[in-house]
Amino acid sequence: MLSIYWGCYASTKQYSLEVSTRNVLKALGVVAKEVDGWSCCGNPFKGINPKLWLYLASRNLSLSGENDILTVCNGCYLSLREAQHLVNSRKDAAEWVERVLELEGLEYRKPKVLHPIEYFKSVLSSEDVVKPLKGLRLGAHYGCHSLRGSLPSFDSPTNPSMFEDIMELLGAEVVRDYAGRLDCCGATLMAINPEVGFAIASSKLKKAGEAGVQGIVTPCPYCFEMLDSRQETLVQLEGAPNMPILLLQQAIGLAIGLGSKDLGLNFNMSPIDNLLKRIG
């Protein structure tokens, strides 16, 4: 049994992430139990109130029970894994978490925390692909928190390939080595230095365009917001190219035959029509 943890972004800002994930899982025949009573993963509080972060992350892990838990956000993925590691490796942290969870009548659990890339790599097969993404030259944007946290991740932090493997399975031509492939999207700088954040995001799009990438795919709603929702600003202020941006689940959905409404493509703000008309 699989539990799914939505996190704040999918539920409050990036609705296309939730709708595409729900419909892709349904189409693949995956039964996912929603984490009932979930809260923020705690990541925004980690630097200012570590105990609050640890409590929130541990609480969500406990609510998932013994099921593997699928996250849909890079930040949530890393937050839950780091909290789990801390509790598992430090007796004082484990005892504190057990005490505070007991106040809610909860018991600490240790589910396996899954990233969308590793999960869909394990469940997708060529038989699922009914509308290959032929004619699309795509680039992957992993996002920092998926690979470069404090713990070993599901793929190499310096030369990952799992994401590209998925897109090739979907039928796309994949640009595996474009300059800046593993660069930050700049989103984390928006609160303190937006000019630098915009410059970083623009550089990402420019490098991808120079490598012949026709569209970028990302698993992270935070990165998606930066590259898709803010793209008009990137074009106006930084001269970035118009670049279609898709979520991983949207790319999967297109290849397994789901429609635009099922994938929330109407919420995308980048020029995805330029990409969709190339399919086939």
Residue pairs with C-beta under 8 A, 6 or more apart in sequence:
1 31
1 33
1 67
1 68
2 30
2 31
2 32
2 33
2 67
2 68
2 69
2 70
3 32
3 33
3 34
3 35
3 64
3 65
3 67
3 68
3 69
3 70
3 111
4 21
4 25
4 32
4 33
4 34
4 35
4 69
4 70
4 72
5 35
5 38
5 41
5 60
5 64
5 69
5 70
5 71
5 72
5 76
5 80
6 18
6 34
6 35
6 38
6 72
7 40
7 41
7 71
7 72
7 73
7 75
7 76
7 221
8 40
8 41
9 17
9 73
9 221
9 222
9 225
10 17
10 18
10 21
10 72
10 73
10 221
11 18
13 221
13 225
14 221
14 224
14 225
14 247
14 267
15 264
15 267
16 247
16 250
16 263
16 264
16 265
16 266
16 267
16 268
17 72
17 221
17 224
17 247
17 249
17 264
18 72
18 264
19 262
19 263
19 264
20 247
20 249
20 250
20 253
20 258
20 262
20 263
20 264
21 72
21 116
21 249
23 253
23 258
23 262
23 263
24 249
24 252
24 253
24 256
24 258
24 263
25 32
27 253
27 256
27 257
27 258
28 123
28 124
28 128
28 256
30 123
32 70
33 67
35 60
35 63
35 64
35 69
36 63
37 63
38 60
38 63
39 56
39 59
39 60
40 56
41 56
41 57
41 60
41 71
41 73
41 75
41 76
41 79
41 80
42 52
42 53
42 54
42 55
42 56
42 57
42 79
42 83
43 53
43 57
43 75
43 76
43 78
43 79
45 52
45 53
45 56
46 53
46 79
51 96
53 79
53 83
54 83
54 86
54 87
54 93
54 96
54 97
55 97
55 100
55 101
57 79
57 80
57 82
57 83
57 84
58 83
58 84
58 87
58 97
58 101
58 108
59 101
59 104
59 106
60 69
60 80
61 69
61 80
61 83
61 84
61 108
61 109
61 110
61 111
61 113
62 101
62 106
62 107
62 108
62 109
63 106
64 109
64 111
65 109
65 111
66 109
66 111
67 111
68 111
68 112
68 113
68 114
69 80
69 111
69 112
69 113
69 114
70 114
70 116
70 119
71 77
71 80
71 113
71 114
71 115
71 116
72 116
72 219
72 221
72 249
73 220
73 221
73 222
74 115
74 143
74 144
74 145
74 146
74 219
74 220
74 222
74 223
75 145
75 220
75 222
77 113
77 114
77 115
77 145
77 146
78 145
78 146
78 149
78 151
80 113
81 113
81 149
81 151
82 149
82 150
82 151
84 110
84 113
85 150
85 151
86 93
87 93
87 94
87 97
87 108
88 94
88 110
94 108
97 108
98 107
98 108
101 107
101 108
115 146
115 153
115 154
115 219
116 219
116 248
116 249
117 142
117 146
117 154
117 155
117 162
117 163
117 166
117 219
117 248
118 154
118 155
118 162
120 166
120 248
120 249
120 252
121 162
121 165
121 166
124 166
124 169
124 252
125 169
126 169
128 255
128 256
129 169
129 170
129 171
129 255
129 256
130 255
130 256
130 257
131 254
131 255
131 256
131 257
131 279
131 280
132 170
132 171
132 172
132 255
133 167
133 170
133 171
133 172
133 251
133 254
133 255
133 279
134 171
134 172
134 279
134 280
135 278
135 279
135 280
136 171
136 172
136 173
136 214
136 215
136 275
136 278
136 279
137 172
137 173
137 174
137 175
137 212
137 213
137 214
137 215
138 167
138 172
138 173
138 174
138 175
138 213
138 214
138 215
138 216
138 217
138 251
139 174
139 175
139 178
139 181
139 208
139 211
139 213
139 215
139 216
139 217
140 163
140 164
140 167
140 174
140 176
140 181
140 216
140 217
140 218
141 181
141 185
141 204
141 216
141 217
141 218
141 220
141 223
141 227
142 160
142 163
142 181
142 182
142 218
142 219
142 220
143 185
143 218
143 219
143 220
143 222
143 223
144 184
144 185
144 188
145 220
146 153
146 154
146 219
146 220
147 153
147 155
147 156
147 157
147 160
147 182
148 157
154 162
155 161
155 162
155 163
158 182
160 182
161 176
163 217
163 219
163 248
164 174
164 176
166 248
166 252
167 174
167 217
167 251
168 174
170 251
170 252
170 254
170 255
171 255
172 251
175 208
175 211
175 212
175 213
178 207
178 208
178 210
178 211
178 213
179 207
179 210
179 211
180 203
180 204
180 207
180 208
183 200
183 203
183 204
183 207
184 200
185 200
185 201
185 204
185 218
185 220
185 222
185 223
185 226
185 227
186 196
186 197
186 198
186 199
186 200
186 201
186 204
186 226
187 197
187 201
187 222
187 223
187 225
187 226
188 197
188 222
189 196
189 197
189 200
190 197
190 226
197 226
198 230
198 233
198 234
198 237
198 238
199 238
201 226
201 227
201 230
201 234
201 238
201 240
202 234
202 237
202 238
202 239
202 240
204 227
205 216
205 227
205 231
205 234
205 240
205 241
205 243
206 239
206 240
206 241
208 216
208 243
209 241
209 243
213 243
214 244
214 274
214 275
214 278
215 243
215 244
215 245
215 246
215 272
215 275
216 227
216 243
216 244
216 245
216 246
217 245
217 246
217 247
217 248
217 250
217 251
218 224
218 227
218 245
218 246
218 247
218 248
219 247
219 248
219 249
221 247
224 245
224 247
227 234
227 243
227 245
227 270
228 245
228 268
228 269
228 270
229 269
231 240
231 242
231 243
231 245
231 269
231 270
232 269
234 240
235 241
235 242
242 270
242 271
242 274
243 270
243 271
244 268
244 270
244 271
244 272
244 274
244 275
245 268
245 270
245 272
246 254
246 268
246 272
246 275
249 263
250 263
250 264
250 265
250 268
253 262
253 263
254 263
254 276
254 279
260 266
260 276
265 272
265 276
